[in-house]
Amino acid sequence: MINLKDKVAVLTGGGGGIGRAAAEKLARQGMYVVLLGGNNHDKLEQTRQLVEKYSRCLVLPGDLTDLDFIAAGVAEIIRICGRSDVLINNAGVAQNTPFEKVSAAEYDRIMAINTRTPFFLTQQLLPFLKKSDAATVINIASVVGHAGYPLQSVYTASKHALLGWTKSLARECYRDNIRVHAICPGGVYTDMVKLSRPDLTGEGMIMPEEIAEIIMFFLANRGNAVIDEILVHRVNKEPFLV
Ligand SMILES: NC(=O)c1ccc[n+]([C@@H]2O[C@H](COP(=O)([O-])OP(=O)(O)OC[C@H]3O[C@@H](n4cnc5c(N)ncnc54)[C@H](OP(=O)(O)O)[C@@H]3O)[C@@H](O)[C@H]2O)c1
């Protein structure tokens, strides 16, 4: 088991849902938690208060689709924290749009946050991850990275693409002792689902804390058995059904 105390975890999408649940669990292990990006300052502040019950927290709000923000954010993390050990690419946006109505602007926005942002953030942090004995990248993909859902054409494409480069990076980085994983959850009861699938009530759905537990499992298990990807289905549903 790796001792995670004082290691630096960079987490996107930390303002709520899966990100906040993960932030709390990272902090409970004594990790220095960096909440990178996000537009809702109140929600980020609530997560900061939760993290600071157990550990240290650095909050850097901003738009992660802006590559300059990513570069400045990484520089700030290294300046203040001095290192980066774990990256959790969690920020994302869903959609609920008929295929024929998807605009180029919506396409670009979803692909930018779900696929391009984690790609270039990982690229920027890679030199620092290479120096860590706990280096881990965890990409929060989705079961839509395997299946396809109506009204979610761009979201589905973005998570397929995320899963694609996750696999490539895992092979490219293993010699540097950097572990690269994907988690593909089915329906998790967060604000994203409440907005994009108002028909769902939360009953029988996966809770954000359950995904956070799986993140911690990845971090704690760095033996010879490498896990590429974990698919997380709802207990009462056929696989791949949200
Ligand atoms: N909920 C599910 O059923 C489910 C299933 C499979 C996978 N996932 C994935 O899990 C991840 C977390 O989602 P969630 O369910 O926890 O929903 P959530 O609470 O809506 O979290 C999404 C986060 O992404 C951040 N974000 C969005 N656009 C951003 C941008 N341009 N710059 C910076 N931050 C941005 C949001 O911050 P602001 O609110 O501050 O903008 C928010 O904190 C996503 O990647 C999602 O695709 C979710």
The ligand as a Gaussian input file, in Angstrom:
#p B3LYP/6-31G(d) Opt

LIG

0 1
 N      -23.270000      11.486000     -13.248000
 C      -23.180000      10.441000     -14.066000
 O      -24.142000       9.666000     -14.251000
 C      -21.918000      10.150000     -14.760000
 C      -21.778000       8.894000     -15.386000
 C      -20.599000       8.623000     -16.041000
 C      -19.584000       9.541000     -16.068000
 N      -19.739000      10.751000     -15.453000
 C      -18.645000      11.690000     -15.539000
 O      -18.243000      12.074000     -14.237000
 C      -17.610000      13.350000     -14.279000
 C      -18.138000      14.217000     -13.138000
 O      -19.500000      14.484000     -13.354000
 P      -20.597000      14.581000     -12.193000
 O      -21.608000      13.553000     -12.485000
 O      -19.947000      14.616000     -10.858000
 O      -21.312000      15.969000     -12.547000
 P      -21.123000      17.476000     -12.034000
 O      -21.401000      17.564000     -10.597000
 O      -21.933000      18.277000     -12.989000
 O      -19.579000      17.748000     -12.251000
 C      -19.031000      18.242000     -13.438000
 C      -17.938000      19.205000     -13.075000
 O      -17.254000      19.638000     -14.260000
 C      -16.944000      21.004000     -14.103000
 N      -16.811000      21.680000     -15.394000
 C      -17.650000      21.642000     -16.447000
 N      -17.202000      22.434000     -17.429000
 C      -16.062000      22.997000     -16.976000
 C      -15.113000      23.897000     -17.526000
 N      -15.254000      24.408000     -18.768000
 N      -14.038000      24.269000     -16.791000
 C      -13.889000      23.775000     -15.542000
 N      -14.723000      22.911000     -14.971000
 C      -15.804000      22.520000     -15.675000
 C      -18.120000      21.579000     -13.335000
 O      -17.735000      22.771000     -12.689000
 P      -18.723000      24.075000     -12.648000
 O      -20.053000      23.567000     -12.180000
 O      -18.052000      24.989000     -11.716000
 O      -18.744000      24.555000     -14.065000
 C      -18.448000      20.453000     -12.367000
 O      -17.744000      20.613000     -11.153000
 C      -17.872000      13.899000     -15.677000
 O      -16.730000      13.751000     -16.487000
 C      -18.992000      13.005000     -16.199000
 O      -19.000000      12.911000     -17.613000
 C      -20.872000      11.076000     -14.789000

